[in-house]
Amino acid sequence: MASTSRGWQHGRDRLERSEAGTQWAALAGVTAALAMFGAAQGLSSPLFTLLMQKQGMSPALIGLSAAMMPLGLILSASFVPAAVRLVGARNLAVGCSLIGALCFLGIGYLQDWVAWFVIRFIIGVVINPLYILGEVWALSLAPPSRRGRVMGVFNTLMGAGYAAGPFALTLLGTSGWAPFLVGVAGFTLCAVILHAVSSKLTGFEDDGQPASGLVGFAKMAPALLLAVLVSAAVQQSTYALVPVFGASYGLAEAVLASLVMALSLGNILLQIPLGLLAERFGGRAMIIVCALATSACALLLPLLIMTPLIWVVLLVMGAVGYGVYTMALVELSSRFKGSALVAGNAAFALMWGAGGIVGPPGAGLLMQGIGPLGLPVVIAGLDAVLVLFALYRSSVRRAF
């Protein structure tokens, strides 16, 4: 009898190890797929800008064209949970990846900036499910005890993918089909990898949970949505306006480009350490820590912009500014499962798009009104509002 029991236990242990190995393989596949997608996405923005400049388009038209993608993100966010229930998460993600590849073929074939407005909007629509489902799968597949570091790795590799896109453009240039084929390859590889690991990417669309719309989710977790909005507004304002901030202090053009590179490098290098801290202290506490650190870095910008310490400040600022979003993902996964997790990620995508639309113009207007100090004032102010509201929700409502 004891021998039978030991044999049964040994078999169960082998099964659990096999399932764990398959789970990690699926997680690696999802991460690789989203990194390929990130490379294609990172390529698209500078590619469009350079092509439209060659055609003599005005900065206003170039900016309006760039707004088509976040517009597609915002308008499609509320439909993603319903689309998951209708066609299944796997089919939706693979289909959207293939449509993204077709969009890049269309960009290369139709050398027409008017058509590009429509194509950029479509790209915004189809990449939204990839953002949402990629994060949901990563959160669902990651063991709860390691979720912080897993999301740190996930966001690090996504950031590396985004950086690889512009780097490829510097090697290939904008002439001919080469840059468009990189975008096609990125989206196609994303579809192939997701299809290959699809057996472990099922279940949450049919979990029997009541459907939770974006408004319903906002009532349950308003501080998480505010965290995403603030992170998006701060990140995109910083990336867009730090060169303007530096130029007002007389920095050379080459240095201005390096300021943005320092932000990106900090974002890539420090997400994993932040994820480890989230495992120890919890996502809720780390949202507040990252927001406070971002405010401190912003206030140091005018004091240190002319000193070598500015590089340290920007490295940290790039990490903790986006770290607010990473910590919000960790907290989201600890509170919600299944279809509610999909609804939460869809709401996150909506708030990220909204933050990108209102953040840079608002910061730019304040800089126009009061000078370069407008940028650190906006960043510190937004993060202060987030900290105060998060503390209120934690202490009074006992919910984040």
N, C-alpha and C positions, 0 to 999 in steps of 0.2 A: 504493500500500500504506500509506504514511504517512497519507494522507487518510482511508482506511478506519479505521485505528487511532484517529486523532483523533476520528472520528465515533462509534466504539464507546465511547471514553472519555467523550465528551460525553454520550452517551445514558445511560451508567451513572451519571455524576454527577447528571443530572437525576432519574433513578430514585431514587438515594439521598436527594436533597433532598426528593423527593415523599414517600418513606417516612418521612423524619425529620419532615416537616410533619404527616403523618398521625399519627405517634406522639405528637407534642406535643399535637395536637388531642384524641386519645384520653385523654392524661394530664389535660388540662384538663377534659375531660368527667367523668372519674372524680372529680377533686377537687371539681368543682361538685356532682356527685351526692352525695358524702359530706358536703359543707357543708350541702346541703338536709336530708339525714338528720340531721346534727348539730343543726340548728335545731329539728327536731321532737323529737329526743331531749332537748335542753336545755330544751324547754318542759315535758316530761312530769313531771319530778320536782317542781318548785314547784307545778304545776297539781294533781297528786295531793295534795300536802300541804295546800294551801289548801282543796280540796274536802272532804277528810276532816275538817279543822278545822271547817268549816261544819256538818258532820254531827255534830259533838260527839265525834269519836273521840279516844281518849287518845293521848298521845305514844308510848306503848309500841306501840299498834296501828299508828300511822302509821309508826314505825320498822320494825316487822315487815313492813308492806306494802312499804316501800322496799327491803327485803332480797330481795324476790321477783325483782327484775330481775337483780341480780348472781348469784342462785342459778340463774336460767335461763342466764346467761352461762357459769357454771362447768359445769353439767351438759351443755350442748350442745357445749362446745369440742371434746371428743374425737370427736364425730360429724361435724364439718365436713369433714375430708379425705375421709371415705367418701362423704359427700353430694356433694362436688365430683366424685368419680369416677363416681357413680351418675347424676346428672342434668346435670352440666356446671356450670361456674362461672357462666356468664351466666344460665342458667335459675334457678339457686339464688339469685343476688343479686336478680334482678328479682322472683322469686316472694316472697322474704322482704320486699322493699320493699312489695309489694302487701298482704301479710298485715299488715305494720305499719300501713298505712293503714286496713285493716279493723278493727284493734285500737282505733284512735282513734275510729272510728265506734261501736264497741261501748262504749267508755268513755262517750261522750256519750249513747248510748241507754240504757244500763244504769246509772242513777244509784244504784249499789249497791256499797258498799265491799267486800262479800264477793266479788262477781264481779270487782272490780278486782284482788284478790289473784291470781286466775287469769290475768287479762289481762296484768298486769305480768310474771308469769312467762313468758307467751307472748312478750311484747315482748322480754324478755331472750334468749329462744331465737332469735328471728328477727333481732335486730340483730347477733348474734354473727357470722354469715357476712358481714354487711356490713362490720363492723370488719375481719375477717380478710382478705376478698377485696379490699376497698378498699386496704389497705396492701400486699398482695401485688401488685396491679396497678400501684400507684404505684411500688413498688420495681422491678418488672420493666420498666416502660415508661421509667423514668428512665435516661438515659445514666450509666454508672458514674462518669464524671468529674464529674458534676453531681448525684449522688444525694443528697449531704448537703443542698444548698440546696433541691432538689426536696422532700425530706421536711420540711425546715423550712417551706417554703411550704404544703405539704399540712397539716401539723399546725397552722400558724397559721390557715389558713382553716377547719379543723375547729373550732379554738377560737373563732373568730369566729362560726361557726354556732351553737355551744353558747351563746355569749353572746347571740345574736340571739333565741333561744327565750324566755328570761326577759324580755328587753326587750319582745318582742311581748306577753307576758302583762301587763306593766305598762300597755300601751296598750289592750288588749282587755278585761282583767278576766277573771273566771272564770264569769260568767253567760252563759247562752245557748250557742249552737253555735259562736260565733266562735273560741274557743281550740282546740276540737277540730278544726275545719276547717283551722286552721293546721297541726296535726299531720298530718292527712290529706294536705294539699297538700305538705308536706315529703317524706313517704314516697312519694307518687305522682310528684312531680318526680324523685326519686331513681331510681325505676323507669324513667321515660321517658328520662332522660339515659343511664342505663346501657344500655338497649336500643338507643339511637341510636348509641352508640360501641362496640357489642358486637363488631363485626367485628375489632377490635384487642385484644379481651380474651379470646383463646382460646389454647389450646396447652398451658399448663402442667399441665392436669388429665390430659393424655394423653401425658406426656413419656417414658413407658416406665421411669421411675425406680422402684426398689422402694419399696413403701409404708413410710413411717416413722411409727410411732405416737408418741404423746406420751412414753411411757417411753423409747423409743429415742432420740428427740430430746434428752431430758433428759440422757442419757448422753454425747451428743456436745457439748452446749453448756450445762452447768449454770450457768456464770457469767452467761450471757445471761438465763437464766430467773430467777436471783437478782436481777439488775438490774431486771427488770420487776416482780418481787414487791416489792422495796424502793421503786421509784419509785411504785407504786400505793399502798403503805402510807403512804409519806411524803406524797404529794400529798393523799390523801383524809383523812388525819389532820390535816394542816395546814388544809385548807379547812373541816373540821368543827370544829376545836378552837381555831384562832387567835382567834375571837371570845371563847371562854371564857378563853383566855390573857390577852387584852386586858382583859376585864372584871375579872379578878382584880387588875389594876393600877388600876382605877377609871376606865377610859376610857368615854366616853359611847357610847350605843347607836349613834348615827350614825357615830361613828368606827369602831366594831366592824365595821359593814357595809363601810366603806371599806377595812379591812384585807384582807378577802377580795377586793375589787375590785382592789386593788394586786397581789395574787398572780395573778389572772387576766390583768391587763394585761401583766405581765412575761412570762407564758407566751405571750401572743399576739405581743408585739413582738420578742422575742429568740430565737425558734426559728430564724429564717433566719440570723442571725449565727452561732448554734451550728452550724447545718448547714454553713456555709462553713468553720468551723474543723474540722469532721469531715472535709471533703474534704482539708484540708491535713495534719492530724495523724492521721486514722484514727478510726473509731468506737470501737475498743477503748481507746485513750488518752483519748478524750473522755468515756467512761463514768466513768473514774476521776477526771478533772478535775471533772466535774459533781457527782459524789458528794462529793468533798472540798469543793467550793464550797457545796453544800447543808448539809454539816455546819458549816462556818464560819458561814453565815447563821443556822443554828439556834442556835448558841452565842452569837451577837450579839443574839438576840431579847430576853433579859432585861436586857441592858446598854443597849439603845437604844430599848426600847419607849416610853419617855416623851419621846423626842427626835424632831425632824424626820427624822433619818437612818433611822428605822424604815421609811419609805416606800421608800428606796433598797434596803434589805435585803430587803423583801418583793418588790419588783420582780425583783431578782436571784434570790431564792429560788424564786419561781414559775416562772422560766425554767429554772434549772438542775435543779430538782426533777423537772420533766417532761422536761427535756433528757436525763436518764438514759435514759428510755424511747426518745426520738428517736434517741439514739446507739446504743442496742441494736438498733433497726430497721436503721440503716445498717450495723452490723457483721453483722447477720443476712443482709442481702442480699449482702454481699461474700463470704460463705462458702457460702450455700446457694442452689439454684436449683430451679425446677420444683415437683414435689410435695413435696420436702423443705422448700421455702420455705413452702408451705401448712401443712405439719405444724408448722413453727416458729411461724408466726403463730397457729395454733390453740393451741399451748402458751403463747404470750404472752398470749392472751386468758384462758386458764385461770388463769395466774399473776396477771394484773391483777385478776380477780375475787377470787382468794384474798387478795391484798394488801388489797383494799378491805374484805373481811370481817374480817380479823384486825387491821389497822392501827388504825383509829379506836377500837375497844373496848379494845385493849391500851394505847394512849396515854391514853385516858380513865381507865382504872383506875389507871395510874401517877400521873396528875395528881390523882386522888382521894386517893392514898396520900401523895404527897410535895409536892403543891401544883403551881402553874403550871410549875415547872421540869421536871415530868414530860414535857411536850411536847418541848422542845429535847433532853432526854436521849434520848428514844426516837428522834427523827430523827437525831441525831448518831450514836447507837449503831448503828442500822440501816445507815447509810451507811458507817460504819467497818468493819462486817462485810463489806459488799460490796467495799470497796477491798481489804481483806486477802485475801479469797477470789479476787478478780480478779487480783491480783498473784501469788498462788500458782499459779493456772491458767496465767498467762502465762509465768512463770519456770520452773516445774517441769514442767508438762505440755505446754507449748508449744501449748496450745489454750485457747480462751476458752469 
